[in-house]
Amino acid sequence: MKPIPFLDLGCLNQSIRESLDAACRRVMDSGWFIMGPELEAFEAEFAQYCDVKHCIGVGNGLEALHLLLRAYDIGPGDEVIVPSNTFIATWLAVSECGATPIPVEPNVDTHNIDPALIASAVTSRTRAIIPVHLYGQPADMDPINALAAKLGLIVIEDAAQAQGSRYKGRSAGSLGHSAATSFYPGKNLGALGDGGAVLTSDDAIANKVRQLRNYGSTVKYKHDLAGYNSRLDEMQAAFLRAKLVVLDEWNVRRREIATQYSDLLVDAGIILPFVPEYVDPVWHLYVIRSKRRDTLKAHLEQQGISTVIHYPIPPHRQACYQDFQGHHLPIAEMLAEEILSLPISPVMSVNEVEFVARAMETSYAK
Ligand SMILES: *Cc1c(COP(=O)(O)O)cnc(C)c1O
């Protein structure tokens, strides 16, 4: 068997090479590269796909979160509830606007923020909650929204890993007040470079984010807000339009792979991903747990199988968050020790999945 990469982006993009080439040619021929027809079309298409009124293309996922927090006037002195186990961008967006991230531990089965633990983390300074739909599986949004409504808090979804997933039939990105997403190349809907978007059905927030991403300007050379330069460029928007066409098909393939893994690995001595009945995940990652994770990872590596840990160090243990070094967040810390993401991508074959599963079993037998 050939080595199995964690995610073969070259091969994935090659599978739709013609439509990506056509997108590139369209932009080249138009001679228009920033804030043009491709962005406008992509925004309309992706807003419709996510069942929201507005999609605003921005520079990346971190900026999508940051511009949203600014649009809600969240800043110094404010607190924002974030999951203790997430990619650090969720925390950094809060820090970047001068507010304080307040971590809440996950449910140990879903790895997503535990709604039951949020209320006790809320103070008089709390302004917002950012649930993350980790690994492509929506967080349990109904109790989060109910609590937020009761306490007057904003709910901003971090939907960077969840494009196309559903919660009780509703699209990720349409479940809170607003959402941020990322088109980093490895995401389910990935550009060929950096990109991100804000999703919302709130007209005022949409207008403010549009203004903030473009130097705080709505009329050229008139700047009412101290804004940023954070725009999704025409080339990436055109690539994303081509990829949006195949997103559902690709997500179906990811689901098949996840099902195949879960069938083959029932007796492998590891903890398999848990899927509550109310979600329809898109398997951005297939994450298992094992007490002997490092041995397992090394064993797979020896057989040419690449795996990744998402994420090896929780945000509160990062050097950039000195203030949190004393914090003990046992579930996030335990997960960081035990989790392992197996290869998954729409271009993985049935044989490759089988090969990985067999390698997992022989590792357990040893
Ligand atoms: C990828 C990711 C981001 C950040 O996206 P970038 O485009 O890389 O800035 C934010 N949150 C989560 C959960 C992510 O996975």
The ligand as a MOL file (V3000), in Angstrom:
LIG
                    3D

  0  0  0     0  0            999 V3000
M  V30 BEGIN CTAB
M  V30 COUNTS 15 15 0 0 0
M  V30 BEGIN ATOM
M  V30 1 C -9.5730 26.8510 11.0390 0
M  V30 2 C -10.2910 27.3330 12.2360 0
M  V30 3 C -10.3740 28.6990 12.5450 0
M  V30 4 C -9.5650 29.7690 11.8770 0
M  V30 5 O -9.5860 29.8230 10.5200 0
M  V30 6 P -8.3890 30.5190 9.7070 0
M  V30 7 O -9.0010 30.7260 8.3730 0
M  V30 8 O -7.2500 29.5690 9.7050 0
M  V30 9 O -8.0560 31.7990 10.3930 0
M  V30 10 C -11.1690 29.0850 13.6130 0
M  V30 11 N -11.8190 28.1870 14.3630 0
M  V30 12 C -11.7370 26.8650 14.1190 0
M  V30 13 C -12.5060 25.9280 14.9870 0
M  V30 14 C -10.9720 26.3910 13.0580 0
M  V30 15 O -10.8840 25.0780 12.8400 0
M  V30 END ATOM
M  V30 BEGIN BOND
M  V30 1 1 1 2
M  V30 2 1 2 3
M  V30 3 2 2 14
M  V30 4 1 3 4
M  V30 5 2 3 10
M  V30 6 1 4 5
M  V30 7 1 5 6
M  V30 8 2 6 7
M  V30 9 1 6 8
M  V30 10 1 6 9
M  V30 11 1 10 11
M  V30 12 2 11 12
M  V30 13 1 12 13
M  V30 14 1 12 14
M  V30 15 1 14 15
M  V30 END BOND
M  V30 END CTAB
M  END
